[in-house]
Amino acid sequence: MPSPGLQRLVDALAQGSRPRPAEFAALSDLDRTDAAYIGSRWLEIPLPEREFLLDEAYELADDDIALDFTVLGRIALRDPEPSVRLRAIQALWETLDPAVGDLLTTLVESEQDPAVRTAAARSLLRYLEAAEYGRLQAQTARRMVEALVSAAASSIEDLRAAAVEALGPSGDPRVPELIEAAYESGQPALRLAAIRAMGYSARERWAEYIAEQLTADDPEMRFEAALAAGSLGSEELVPALGEALSDDDAEVLFAVIEALGDIGGEAAVELLEAYLEEAPPGLEDAVETALEAARGIQFRRFGDLP
């Protein structure tokens, strides 16, 4: 039997009442009995309250790592309403639960709502990153890659972009061609997704593409290129990032500074040290933080730190 507190909470929700934040603990880390109970009564809860539950779960779990709404999210991923499924994907943004991964892959394969399918595709990125570090079963990763490769051929631009981005970390031999096709497509959303995928890829071959976009006319593209440079971590990108320290867009400039810190090494340290002396007001802390990170990477790279 479920706990009396959980029964009272579900009864109240079914009548349209919304729980206080303190009451959400009853929905965290659900065991099988409690999960089965909530699943059996889920659709008794009115739609606005189901949406509210997922919104609050997302916010509360972000603030308190002791709260785990993975099981609640799995129940909501099967909800007949797209708005609830979309919120469930958001609430599950950090989990690597295999059961959630299977449900997300199914949504990529067969979901009818374009927004939900796109969100599910994008969310598989974290799973494929884990797969490259051996933290996901190969068979599970292969199914995800196949679903995303199919989605990358969709006529829905947002879905294609999400699929290309999520495929970035994958070592599948088809992925570089998909990234390059998106980059050359001329469609802004696909080009941005391609740059992000390049950053996630750990492939040096993309450094020249990222460097090229650090001088793009579009500040959003320059921003994404700077983020991708930091993600890729290639020292080949340090000179281009040094040139980008003159960017007149504040967000781009912050991203460039952080990228130099993420890449590290002697050249990045020298650039940041020189820039610190002339940094615009308000950027000093960001430069010092990046400089500390870059020095740490430099020392580790040369074996000066354990």
PyMOL commands that set and color helices and strands:
alter all, ss='L'
color gray80, all
select helices_A, chain A and resi 4-14+21-27+32-44+47-63+70-76+82-91+98-110+114-123+125-132+138-151+157-167+175-183+188-200+204-213+219-232+235-244+250-263+266-276+284-301
alter helices_A, ss='H'
color red, helices_A
deselect
rebuild
show_as cartoon
